[in-house]
Amino acid sequence: MVWYKYLGNSRYADEVKDKQKASFLGAHYSDDYIEDFLKRENIPYKKLEYLEIPGIVSDLIIEGKIIGWFQGRLEFGPRALGARSILGDARNAQMQSRMNLKIKHRESFRPFAPTVLEECVSDWFDLDRESPYMLLTAEVKKDKRKPPDINEQTLVGFDKLKVIRSAIPAVTHVDNSARIQTIKKADHPLYYELIHAFYQKTGCPVIINTSFNVRGEPLVCSPQDAYKCFMRTEIDCLVMGSFLLDKSAQPPVRKDVRQEEVFELD
């Protein structure tokens, strides 16, 4: 309001570039900063070449690994959009309850949202436009759904959550809807390339994207925040900049710093 109303600057939209810059407006940490932190704290890691990251991380997701994803500038706004995200395989029917109970520390029924390649969104969802800020909800396409059998149609309450409704059950709500984020290469090239690599290997252009935090905690900002959340949960791997951290290679976390004892649950 100050910029336009009080300072009198003109408004301009070219229908191509989003002046909000995909909400990636927050803090950024260079590879040098991240590596200095890892070395200073004697944290085991493997350094990857930039072009290796999509292929390696997509393989980990296909293997059923849950990934802490820390790349570029922190998102500004109500959603994690691929800069401070926890990622998983939307095709895995167990991912919803596993990520809720073991990572987010919340009820198993809470839904997760998908990120889908923008050019594929209409093939998988009843949506004919982009949704870069994960604010639009649409139903999964009928040809991607699994028709319920007779026994499933009679289920009520929490039993309905166990029904596999589509080819992407981890992001399909009980009413067959999903809250969608579309991604295009111009907004976040590395995140796009990760999902594109997953698509090439699986035929599915959709992954789970949930915020990199746990219940009662704000979104992680710094490498220190990300590592702490990684170690206090059952996230399998952490990818920060060019660095891959495997949970199995990390020293055990002290028992007195469990997340549940630090943050009040909602």
N, C-alpha and C positions, 0 to 999 in steps of 0.2 A: 504494500500500500504506500509506504514512504517513497519507494523508487518511482512508482508511476504517478500517484496522486499528488504528492507534495513536491517531488523534484521534477515532475513533468516529463519524465522520459517516455519515449514512444514505445508502444507494444509492437512486437513483430513475431510472427510464427510462419515458418516456411512449410509446415506440415511434414517435415522430414526429421529435423533435429529437435530433440526435447531439451528445453532450456534447464530442466531439472537434472539433466545428465544422469538419468536412470537412478537418481537418489544416492549415487556414490559420491557423497560430499563430505564425508567425515575424515578421520585420521588415517594416515597411510604410514606403513613401516617398510623400509627398504630391506632387501636381502642382507645387506651389511649389518643393519640393526638386528635383524632376526638371528643371524649367525653369531653375532657377538653375544647375544643373550644365551643362545644354546651352549656356546663354548664356556661362557662364564659360569653357567650352572651345571656344567658337565652332563648335559643331556644328550643321549645317543640320537643320532640322526643320519640320514643319507641325503646328500645333495643331488638333485635331479637337474638335467638340462630342461630348459623351458619347454621345448618341443616334445619332451618325453612325458610331461605331466598328464595330458589327457589320456594317453594310452595306458599308462600305469595305473592311474586312479580309476579309470573306467573298468579295468580288469578287477581291481579290488572290490568295486561295487558289485560286479557280476558274481564274485566269490561270496557275497553276502556280508562284506565288511561294512561297518558304519564309519563314515568319514567326517572328521572335523575339517572344515574348509575355510581357510583364512587367506584371502587374496585381495590386494588392492585397497581402495578406500572404504572405510566403514559406511554402511548404509545410513541414510538419514530418513527417518519415518517409521511407520508401524510394522514393517515387514523385513525379514532377511531375504535378500534378493540375489545371493550368490557371492557375497563378499565375506560375511560372517555367518556361514550356514553349516548345518549338519545334513549330510547327504546319505541316501540309501536307495535300494532297489525297489521301485514302486511295484514290481511284479511279484515281490515276495510277500505272501499272505501273512507271515509272522512279524514283518517289520513294524507294523503299527503298534502292537502291544509291546514288542521288545524295546523300541525306541522310547515309548511312553514310560514304561516301568523302570528300565535300566539306565536311561539317560536323562529324560526330562523329569523323572520322579513325580509323575502325575498319573491320573486314572488311565487305564489301558484303552478306554473307548475314545479318547480325544483324537480327532482326525488330524491328518497331516495334509499339506498342500503339495501339488506337483509343480515342477518347472518343466515346460515343454518347448521344444524348438518352435519359434514363431511360425515358420513355414509349414509346420505339421499340426498346428493346433486344431484346425478344422477337420482333420482326419481322425482325431481322437476325442474331441469334445464338440458339443453343440455351441460353438462360438465362432463368429465370423470376423473377429477383430483382435488386435493385440491387447494384452493385459500385462504390461511391464511391471506394474506395482502390486501384483497379486491382490487385486481388489474386486475382480469380477468372478462370479460363480456361474458354472454351466454344468449340464449333465454330460456324463461320458457317452460317447456315441453308441447307439444300439448295437452296432456290429462288433463293438469291443466289449459288450456286456455278456455275462453268463446268465441265461434264463434260470430262475430258481426252480428247483424241483418241488414236488408236492409237499414233502416234509418240511422244506425250508419256508414255504409260504405260511405255515402255521406257527412259526416261531414268534416270540414276543420278547421285549426287553433286551437284556444283554445278550441273549442267545442269538439275536439278529446280527450282532457284530461278527459272529464267527462265519457268516455266509460269505463265500467268495463271489463277488458281484460282477467282476470284470477282469480283463487282462492286466489291470493295474490295481489290484485290490487294496494295497496299502494307502491309496489316496482317493478311493471311492467311498463316499459316505453312504449311509443306509438308504438315502433317497436317490442314489446314483449320481450325485453331484460332486463337484470338486471346486475348490477356490484356486484359480489358475494364475500362475506366472508364466508369461511368454518371454523368451529370451532371444535376442538377435545379436549377431556378432559385434555390431558397432557399439552396443552398450557394455558388454563384458566379454571380450574375445576369448579369454582362457576358459571361463565358465561355459560359454557356448561350445568351444572345441571339446571340452570334457563330455558334454551331453551328446554332441555329434559323434564322438568316438564310441560312446555307449550305444547309440542308435545304429551305427554301422555294424557293430558286433551282435546286437540282439534284435534289431528290427523295431525296437521301442524307443521313441524319442522323448521319453518321460522319466524323470527321477523324482524321488522325495526331496523336498527342500524345507527344512525347518530351521528356526533360529538357533544360532550357536550360543546357547545358554541353557540353564536348567530352571525348573519352576522356582519362582521367587527371586531370580537373579536377572540383572540387566544383560543385554547383549554384550558379548566379549568385545573389547576394543583393542587391547594391546596383545603382543605375543605372550606376555606374562599371564594375562587373563585367559587366553586360549589354552595355554599349557595347564593351567590350574583346573579348568573345566574338563579338559581331556583326561587328566589323571584322576579326577573325582567321579568320573562316570565310566560307563563301559563302551565309550567310543573306541573303535579298534585302531584307527590310524588318524594322524593329524598331518595335514598338508598346509604348511605356512610358507608362503612365497615359494621358493624353489626347494624347500626342505620337507622330507617325508619322515615322520616319526611313527614307529611301530610300537604299540602298547606293550607287546611281549618283550621288547628290548629295554623298557624303562625300569628304573629302580622303583621299588614299591612305595606307594604314598603312605605318609604317616597316618595312623589310625585316628589321630586327634584332629584331622582337618577334613573329615567327610563333609560333603556339601550339606547334608540334612541338618548338621549341627551349626552351620554358619548362616544359612538363610531361612527365614521364616516362610513356611509353605502357605500358599493361598488356599 
